[in-house]
Amino acid sequence: MITSQRVLKAVGKHVSRAGLAVRSALGATRDRYCPACRKEVVGFYRYGDEAEWGCLLCDSSPRERLMHALLDDGVIKAPAWAAILHCAPNEASLVRRFRAYAGDYVPADIDPSRYNVPGMQQLDLMAMADEERFDRIYASHVMEHVPDDAVVLSNMRRALKPGGEAWLLVPLWYKPSEDGPSDLSGREREQRFGQWDHVRQYGRDFADRISAAGLEVDLIDAARLPAETVRRMGLADTLFRARRP
């Protein structure tokens, strides 16, 4: 669905990206670092309200770079030969990383035809029936799309091995979480929740919904990492780390 908001975001992105490309070609100092492609860059381009969103070289997002930074520093870990469910795997650098050390790597989406990822599987999280299969489940900006997040969180808990973790990232605002009625139009959803196909907007009380599903949860905020690390890598977002006891 094409909307004026999406058009303005796209135009701003391309203008910002072009400016960075010119600076890079003219030899500007590369004092920033992308942990996704592991390259020094002159900066990160704007997308929407985020002044420093994408990597000029690999197009990684702030949340994608956050995951790499946390993995590099050992803040989050996966066991050797882990079984990993990667939901909506549209972050190529994480596809490569998870696949490299997973013994059982499952890239999946309700519509696998949208992805150019080898081994893609069709999966409706509302109907997921796996039991104690996965060491890690990664779902970035997925939960705001599912019809009933309580059902999905319960399914994730059942699919995790004891001690397994779900790494969840969602768009956040500084208000309580809000669900929309099922009959909202795409335009109304964009106005209320920021995107035409979002069915809710989360606040930090998303943690309460995770806990209600029987998972232990802690929040890892990019903003609480060392300020120079955040600036240099252009990090943002909050990881909800949910653990099955």
QUIURVEN-V843058 format. One record per residue. RES is the residue in one letter. SS is DSSP state (A for helix, B for strand, O for the rest). OMEGA is omega in degrees with one decimal (999 if undefined). NEAR is the number of other C-alpha atoms within 8 Angstrom. Layout:
res | ss | omega | near
RES | SS | OMEGA | NEAR
RES | SS | OMEGA | NEAR
//
This chain:
res | ss | omega | near
M | O | -179.2 | 4
I | O | 178.6 | 5
T | O | 179.5 | 7
S | A | 179.5 | 6
Q | A | -179.5 | 6
R | A | 179.2 | 8
V | A | 179.9 | 9
L | A | 177.2 | 9
K | A | -177.6 | 10
A | A | 179.3 | 9
V | A | 179.0 | 8
G | A | 178.7 | 11
K | A | -175.6 | 12
H | A | 177.3 | 8
V | A | -180.0 | 8
S | A | -179.5 | 10
R | A | 179.2 | 12
A | A | 178.4 | 8
G | A | 178.0 | 8
L | A | 179.1 | 13
A | A | 178.0 | 9
V | A | 178.7 | 8
R | A | -179.8 | 10
S | A | -179.8 | 12
A | A | -179.5 | 7
L | O | 174.4 | 6
G | O | 177.3 | 6
A | O | -178.3 | 8
T | O | 178.0 | 6
R | O | -175.8 | 10
D | O | 175.4 | 9
R | B | -175.0 | 12
Y | B | 176.8 | 11
C | B | 179.8 | 13
P | O | 177.6 | 10
A | O | 178.1 | 11
C | O | 177.0 | 8
R | O | 179.5 | 7
K | B | 171.6 | 7
E | B | -177.6 | 9
V | B | 179.5 | 14
V | O | -179.6 | 12
G | O | -179.1 | 11
F | B | -174.1 | 14
Y | B | -178.4 | 14
R | B | 168.9 | 14
Y | B | -177.4 | 13
G | O | -178.0 | 9
D | O | -177.6 | 5
E | B | -175.7 | 7
A | B | -179.1 | 9
E | B | -172.6 | 10
W | B | -169.3 | 13
G | B | 175.2 | 13
C | B | -179.4 | 13
L | O | -174.8 | 12
L | O | -174.4 | 6
C | O | 178.9 | 8
D | O | 178.1 | 7
S | O | 178.9 | 12
S | O | 177.4 | 9
P | A | -178.9 | 12
R | A | 175.7 | 11
E | A | 178.4 | 11
R | A | 177.0 | 15
L | A | -179.6 | 12
M | A | 178.8 | 8
H | A | -179.7 | 11
A | A | -179.7 | 9
L | A | 176.8 | 10
L | A | 179.7 | 10
D | A | -177.5 | 7
D | O | 179.1 | 7
G | O | 176.7 | 7
V | O | 170.9 | 7
I | O | -175.5 | 7
K | O | 170.2 | 6
A | O | 179.3 | 7
P | O | 178.0 | 6
A | O | 179.6 | 7
W | O | -178.0 | 8
A | B | 168.1 | 14
A | B | -173.5 | 13
I | B | 170.2 | 14
L | B | -178.7 | 12
H | B | -177.4 | 13
C | B | 179.0 | 12
A | O | -170.8 | 10
P | O | -178.7 | 13
N | O | 176.8 | 6
E | O | -169.3 | 8
A | A | -177.7 | 7
S | A | 178.4 | 9
L | A | 172.8 | 11
V | A | -179.4 | 12
R | A | -176.1 | 8
R | A | -179.0 | 8
F | A | -178.5 | 10
R | A | -175.5 | 9
A | A | -177.5 | 6
Y | A | 177.3 | 9
A | B | 171.8 | 12
G | B | -179.5 | 9
D | B | -177.6 | 8
Y | B | -176.4 | 12
V | B | 172.3 | 11
P | B | -171.1 | 14
A | B | 176.8 | 14
D | B | 177.6 | 13
I | O | 176.8 | 8
D | O | -175.6 | 7
P | A | -178.5 | 10
S | A | -178.4 | 5
R | A | -171.4 | 5
Y | O | 174.0 | 8
N | O | -177.4 | 5
V | O | 179.6 | 7
P | O | 176.0 | 4
G | O | -179.7 | 6
M | O | 177.6 | 11
Q | B | 175.4 | 9
Q | B | -179.6 | 9
L | O | 170.7 | 10
D | O | -177.1 | 8
L | A | 177.7 | 9
M | A | -176.3 | 10
A | A | -177.8 | 7
M | O | -174.3 | 11
A | O | 179.2 | 7
D | O | 178.3 | 8
E | O | 175.4 | 8
E | O | -179.3 | 9
R | O | -166.0 | 9
F | B | 170.6 | 13
D | B | -179.1 | 14
R | B | 170.2 | 14
I | B | 179.0 | 14
Y | B | 179.8 | 11
A | B | -178.4 | 13
S | B | -179.6 | 11
H | O | 177.9 | 10
V | O | -170.3 | 11
M | A | 179.3 | 9
E | A | 179.1 | 13
H | A | -171.1 | 10
V | O | -176.6 | 11
P | O | -176.7 | 6
D | O | -174.9 | 7
D | A | 176.9 | 9
A | A | 177.9 | 8
V | A | -177.8 | 8
V | A | 179.3 | 12
L | A | 176.7 | 10
S | A | 178.0 | 10
N | A | 178.1 | 14
M | A | 178.9 | 11
R | A | -179.4 | 11
R | A | -177.3 | 11
A | A | 179.2 | 13
L | B | 169.0 | 18
K | B | 172.6 | 12
P | B | -175.5 | 7
G | B | 178.4 | 9
G | B | -175.3 | 12
E | B | 167.7 | 12
A | B | 177.9 | 13
W | B | -170.9 | 13
L | B | 172.9 | 12
L | B | -180.0 | 13
V | O | 171.3 | 11
P | O | -176.6 | 9
L | B | 165.1 | 8
W | O | -173.6 | 9
Y | O | 175.2 | 6
K | O | 174.3 | 7
P | O | 178.3 | 9
S | O | -177.3 | 11
E | B | 176.6 | 8
D | B | 178.2 | 7
G | O | 175.3 | 8
P | O | -174.0 | 6
S | O | -176.0 | 5
D | O | 176.8 | 4
L | O | 175.3 | 8
S | O | 177.8 | 7
G | A | 178.8 | 10
R | A | 178.8 | 8
E | A | 178.0 | 9
R | A | 178.1 | 16
E | A | -180.0 | 12
Q | A | -175.5 | 9
R | A | -170.5 | 6
F | A | 172.8 | 11
G | O | -179.7 | 8
Q | O | -171.0 | 9
W | O | -177.0 | 13
D | O | 173.7 | 8
H | O | -179.5 | 12
V | O | 177.5 | 14
R | B | 172.5 | 11
Q | B | -177.1 | 13
Y | B | 163.5 | 15
G | O | -178.7 | 12
R | O | 174.7 | 11
D | O | 168.4 | 9
F | A | 178.0 | 9
A | A | 179.1 | 11
D | A | 178.1 | 7
R | A | 177.6 | 9
I | A | 179.3 | 13
S | A | -179.1 | 10
A | A | 178.0 | 7
A | O | 177.9 | 10
G | O | 178.9 | 9
L | B | 173.7 | 12
E | B | -172.9 | 10
V | B | 168.5 | 11
D | B | -175.0 | 8
L | B | 176.7 | 9
I | B | -175.8 | 9
D | B | 174.0 | 10
A | A | -176.2 | 11
A | A | -179.8 | 9
R | A | 174.2 | 7
L | O | 178.8 | 8
P | O | -173.2 | 7
A | A | -178.7 | 8
E | A | 176.2 | 6
T | A | 179.5 | 9
V | A | -179.1 | 13
R | A | -173.7 | 9
R | A | -176.1 | 9
M | A | -178.8 | 11
G | O | -175.5 | 13
L | O | 175.4 | 12
A | O | 174.0 | 11
D | O | -178.9 | 12
T | B | 175.8 | 11
L | B | 171.1 | 10
F | B | -179.9 | 12
R | B | -175.2 | 12
A | B | -175.1 | 13
R | B | 173.3 | 11
R | B | -179.1 | 13
P | O | 999 | 7
//
